[in-house]
Amino acid sequence: MNIENVGNPYDNFKNTHLALYAVMDSIVNQYFPLVEALEEGLQQIEEKVFKEKPTGQNTEDIYQ
């Protein structure tokens, strides 16, 4: 048996971590459009609340 052919026992561990990282990265990246949509909605509500005269519709928009 040649010791040069054995390889590093941590290679599989490293490859598993890379695969898990890639999956988690993909999942997190899929949330960005949702977060951006929520941010836009909140900005619209803030503009209504702070720049316009308060109305019942503004209150309804906050709780939807």
Backbone as CSV, one residue per row, in Angstrom:
resi,resn,N_x,N_y,N_z,CA_x,CA_y,CA_z,C_x,C_y,C_z
1,MET,0.841,-1.174,0.000,0.000,0.000,0.000,0.889,1.240,0.000
2,ASN,0.557,2.155,-0.883,1.322,3.395,-1.002,0.591,4.491,-0.234
3,ILE,1.285,5.159,0.659,0.679,6.199,1.501,0.215,7.410,0.698
4,GLU,0.777,7.621,-0.459,0.385,8.763,-1.282,-1.023,8.598,-1.844
5,ASN,-1.528,7.383,-1.962,-2.842,7.127,-2.539,-3.975,7.136,-1.514
6,VAL,-3.644,7.266,-0.240,-4.654,7.187,0.811,-5.559,8.413,0.785
7,GLY,-5.020,9.576,0.646,-5.820,10.804,0.616,-6.063,11.346,2.007
8,ASN,-6.646,12.482,2.035,-6.919,13.163,3.286,-8.302,12.730,3.795
9,PRO,-8.388,12.253,5.030,-9.698,11.819,5.547,-10.683,12.974,5.702
10,TYR,-10.206,14.204,5.693,-11.085,15.360,5.849,-11.667,15.854,4.520
11,ASP,-11.258,15.266,3.405,-11.778,15.690,2.097,-13.287,15.487,2.006
12,ASN,-13.771,14.322,2.442,-15.219,14.077,2.407,-15.952,15.049,3.316
13,PHE,-15.390,15.318,4.467,-15.978,16.268,5.412,-16.067,17.652,4.779
14,LYS,-15.014,18.060,4.101,-14.975,19.357,3.435,-15.998,19.419,2.302
15,ASN,-16.099,18.357,1.510,-17.057,18.316,0.408,-18.495,18.359,0.918
16,THR,-18.747,17.687,2.032,-20.089,17.709,2.618,-20.439,19.115,3.070
17,HIS,-19.507,19.789,3.697,-19.745,21.171,4.133,-20.010,22.086,2.946
18,LEU,-19.272,21.908,1.876,-19.487,22.738,0.698,-20.865,22.505,0.100
19,ALA,-21.303,21.258,0.063,-22.632,20.948,-0.475,-23.717,21.541,0.418
20,LEU,-23.568,21.392,1.723,-24.538,21.959,2.654,-24.567,23.479,2.553
21,TYR,-23.408,24.090,2.442,-23.342,25.549,2.288,-24.073,25.992,1.022
22,ALA,-23.883,25.268,-0.073,-24.526,25.628,-1.338,-26.045,25.529,-1.221
23,VAL,-26.541,24.501,-0.546,-27.986,24.345,-0.371,-28.535,25.473,0.502
24,MET,-27.890,25.739,1.621,-28.354,26.792,2.524,-28.274,28.169,1.851
25,ASP,-27.238,28.403,1.092,-27.084,29.674,0.380,-28.227,29.866,-0.607
26,SER,-28.587,28.808,-1.302,-29.688,28.872,-2.261,-31.009,29.171,-1.553
27,ILE,-31.250,28.529,-0.430,-32.486,28.756,0.331,-32.563,30.205,0.807
28,VAL,-31.484,30.704,1.362,-31.468,32.083,1.856,-31.671,33.065,0.704
29,ASN,-31.034,32.830,-0.424,-31.167,33.729,-1.576,-32.596,33.785,-2.095
30,GLN,-33.357,32.709,-1.934,-34.745,32.700,-2.394,-35.646,33.579,-1.544
31,TYR,-35.208,33.968,-0.359,-36.001,34.833,0.495,-35.852,36.310,0.152
32,PHE,-34.854,36.693,-0.604,-34.629,38.104,-0.908,-35.806,38.778,-1.605
33,PRO,-36.438,38.160,-2.614,-37.601,38.820,-3.222,-38.734,39.053,-2.219
34,LEU,-38.947,38.111,-1.312,-39.982,38.265,-0.297,-39.654,39.428,0.637
35,VAL,-38.419,39.500,1.073,-38.000,40.578,1.961,-38.131,41.933,1.262
36,GLU,-37.761,41.992,0.005,-37.878,43.249,-0.752,-39.341,43.659,-0.905
37,ALA,-40.231,42.699,-1.154,-41.659,43.007,-1.281,-42.221,43.516,0.039
38,LEU,-41.825,42.891,1.135,-42.274,43.357,2.452,-41.761,44.761,2.741
39,GLU,-40.522,45.017,2.377,-39.938,46.336,2.593,-40.694,47.408,1.809
40,GLU,-41.038,47.107,0.556,-41.786,48.067,-0.261,-43.156,48.346,0.342
41,GLY,-43.827,47.283,0.805,-45.132,47.448,1.429,-45.056,48.302,2.684
42,LEU,-44.042,48.070,3.487,-43.866,48.860,4.704,-43.564,50.320,4.391
43,GLN,-42.783,50.557,3.355,-42.490,51.934,2.971,-43.758,52.660,2.529
44,GLN,-44.619,51.970,1.812,-45.876,52.580,1.376,-46.761,52.911,2.571
45,ILE,-46.833,52.014,3.534,-47.633,52.273,4.737,-47.048,53.431,5.527
46,GLU,-45.713,53.476,5.658,-45.069,54.584,6.370,-45.400,55.926,5.712
47,GLU,-45.374,55.958,4.392,-45.695,57.200,3.688,-47.139,57.622,3.967
48,LYS,-48.045,56.669,3.970,-49.443,56.994,4.261,-49.607,57.511,5.686
49,VAL,-48.947,56.874,6.624,-49.116,57.225,8.033,-48.471,58.567,8.354
50,PHE,-47.270,58.806,7.848,-46.524,59.983,8.260,-46.663,61.184,7.328
51,LYS,-47.113,60.978,6.107,-47.196,62.094,5.168,-48.629,62.506,4.851
52,GLU,-49.584,61.618,5.094,-50.969,61.926,4.785,-51.763,62.100,6.074
53,LYS,-52.946,62.615,5.924,-53.841,62.754,7.057,-54.304,61.357,7.483
54,PRO,-54.281,61.062,8.779,-54.692,59.723,9.238,-56.147,59.419,8.868
55,THR,-56.346,58.213,8.376,-57.694,57.768,8.014,-57.895,56.345,8.516
56,GLY,-59.143,55.912,8.468,-59.441,54.518,8.832,-58.807,53.535,7.873
57,GLN,-58.665,53.927,6.625,-58.044,53.046,5.628,-56.572,52.806,5.965
58,ASN,-55.894,53.843,6.439,-54.492,53.667,6.842,-54.380,52.635,7.953
59,THR,-55.296,52.694,8.914,-55.281,51.734,10.010,-55.531,50.330,9.491
60,GLU,-56.447,50.172,8.557,-56.711,48.864,7.971,-55.481,48.333,7.231
61,ASP,-54.805,49.206,6.517,-53.614,48.789,5.775,-52.518,48.279,6.714
62,ILE,-52.403,48.893,7.870,-51.372,48.470,8.828,-51.629,47.051,9.294
63,TYR,-52.879,46.706,9.529,-53.202,45.402,10.087,-53.444,44.319,9.047
64,GLN,-53.284,44.617,7.782,-53.441,43.584,6.749,-52.142,42.901,6.482
